[in-house]
Amino acid sequence: MPYFQYFITILFVDWSLAITCPTYENITKLNLANSDLLMIKRETFNKYQKLEELNIINSRLNAIADGAFYDLPQLTKVNMSKNLISGLSEKIFRPGSKLWKFVVSYNMLSDIDDFDIGYLPELAILDISNNHMRYLPASVVNKLKNDNNFTLIAANNPWDCTNEKWRDLLDKHLAEKFCGPEVSPHSLVMTLPPQAGFTTCIFWIVGAFWCGIILGNLCIIRKLVCKPKGLSKQDQCTQYDSWAFSFSENRLKTGPFSDIRMQTLSSAPAKSSTAIVHGTDPKTSTLYV
């Protein structure tokens, strides 16, 4: 009798499980919110072949192994917000994944350099808001530029607009979105351009150097520019001698030695054959040659 009851119990348990518990292959939505799932490995979900939506919200999740979702070909939506995730890799998904929406907001992400968005050609929504992101990798920026159907939710991250590598990736539109004055003050952003680049600094240094040379030699440059044209060096010397002689002659005529000069001229032999003399006394005559 006890053996018969035991046999009946086993049959009952097996049958009840078959009725109330769906098989792994038939599950399309799985909600593991508040489940304290600390780590995801490949074998964690490898039996859920038809899984389309996965929610692991507020579960203290901090590690995701490569290939964690590799065996889920139908997966389209993953929400892992409000966890402790500090790094992401594109290898957690299979190449050419059908993932359409990926939410990792409210985590500990400082960058997603290892997350190649090219692995997810159908990704339309990526939510990385409320993390510690300071810049975006080139793959995400290029998708923003080229895919009009792609939406990036990136509010409340401390974007570092002084990072030249990150800043050079942004066009004018994206620069206003990430670093413009309309961005939330919680993002601690700066308006572009925050600092002058190396080329600009060199330009101003060289310009200041040449301005100093020009100002320091302004007098010399003025003399060279304003120098009279058409006079040779010999003509300039002759002009100077004529001016000096005229000045000396005027000094002799009006100076205290004018009488001596007149007497000297009176007693000097005539150098010309023509002379006009007024008066009879040659000592008081004035000679004009």
JOQUIQUI-V330902 format. One record per residue. N is the residue number from 1. PHI is phi as a letter, one per 40 degrees, with the letter a starting at -180 (none if undefined). Layout:
BEGIN
N/PHI ; N/PHI
END
This chain:
BEGIN
1/none ; 2/d ; 3/c ; 4/c ; 5/c ; 6/c ; 7/c ; 8/c ; 9/c ; 10/c ; 11/c ; 12/c ; 13/c ; 14/c ; 15/c ; 16/c ; 17/c ; 18/c ; 19/c ; 20/c ; 21/b ; 22/c ; 23/c ; 24/d ; 25/c ; 26/c ; 27/c ; 28/b ; 29/b ; 30/b ; 31/b ; 32/b ; 33/c ; 34/f ; 35/b ; 36/f ; 37/c ; 38/c ; 39/a ; 40/b ; 41/b ; 42/c ; 43/c ; 44/c ; 45/b ; 46/c ; 47/c ; 48/c ; 49/c ; 50/b ; 51/c ; 52/b ; 53/b ; 54/b ; 55/b ; 56/b ; 57/c ; 58/f ; 59/b ; 60/g ; 61/c ; 62/b ; 63/a ; 64/b ; 65/c ; 66/d ; 67/g ; 68/d ; 69/b ; 70/c ; 71/c ; 72/b ; 73/c ; 74/c ; 75/c ; 76/b ; 77/b ; 78/b ; 79/b ; 80/b ; 81/c ; 82/f ; 83/b ; 84/b ; 85/c ; 86/b ; 87/a ; 88/b ; 89/b ; 90/c ; 91/c ; 92/c ; 93/b ; 94/c ; 95/d ; 96/g ; 97/c ; 98/c ; 99/d ; 100/b ; 101/b ; 102/b ; 103/b ; 104/b ; 105/c ; 106/f ; 107/b ; 108/b ; 109/c ; 110/b ; 111/a ; 112/b ; 113/c ; 114/c ; 115/b ; 116/c ; 117/c ; 118/c ; 119/c ; 120/b ; 121/c ; 122/c ; 123/c ; 124/b ; 125/b ; 126/b ; 127/b ; 128/b ; 129/c ; 130/f ; 131/b ; 132/b ; 133/c ; 134/b ; 135/a ; 136/b ; 137/c ; 138/c ; 139/c ; 140/c ; 141/c ; 142/c ; 143/c ; 144/c ; 145/c ; 146/b ; 147/b ; 148/c ; 149/c ; 150/c ; 151/b ; 152/b ; 153/b ; 154/b ; 155/c ; 156/f ; 157/b ; 158/c ; 159/d ; 160/c ; 161/c ; 162/c ; 163/c ; 164/c ; 165/c ; 166/c ; 167/c ; 168/c ; 169/c ; 170/c ; 171/c ; 172/c ; 173/c ; 174/c ; 175/c ; 176/c ; 177/c ; 178/c ; 179/b ; 180/c ; 181/c ; 182/c ; 183/c ; 184/d ; 185/c ; 186/c ; 187/c ; 188/f ; 189/b ; 190/b ; 191/c ; 192/c ; 193/c ; 194/c ; 195/a ; 196/c ; 197/c ; 198/c ; 199/c ; 200/c ; 201/c ; 202/c ; 203/d ; 204/c ; 205/c ; 206/c ; 207/c ; 208/c ; 209/c ; 210/c ; 211/c ; 212/c ; 213/c ; 214/c ; 215/c ; 216/c ; 217/b ; 218/c ; 219/c ; 220/c ; 221/c ; 222/c ; 223/c ; 224/c ; 225/c ; 226/c ; 227/c ; 228/c ; 229/c ; 230/g ; 231/b ; 232/c ; 233/c ; 234/c ; 235/c ; 236/c ; 237/c ; 238/c ; 239/c ; 240/c ; 241/c ; 242/c ; 243/c ; 244/c ; 245/c ; 246/c ; 247/c ; 248/c ; 249/c ; 250/c ; 251/c ; 252/c ; 253/c ; 254/b ; 255/c ; 256/c ; 257/b ; 258/c ; 259/c ; 260/c ; 261/c ; 262/c ; 263/c ; 264/c ; 265/c ; 266/c ; 267/c ; 268/c ; 269/c ; 270/c ; 271/c ; 272/b ; 273/c ; 274/b ; 275/a ; 276/b ; 277/b ; 278/b ; 279/g ; 280/c ; 281/c ; 282/c ; 283/c ; 284/b ; 285/c ; 286/b ; 287/b ; 288/b ; 289/c
END
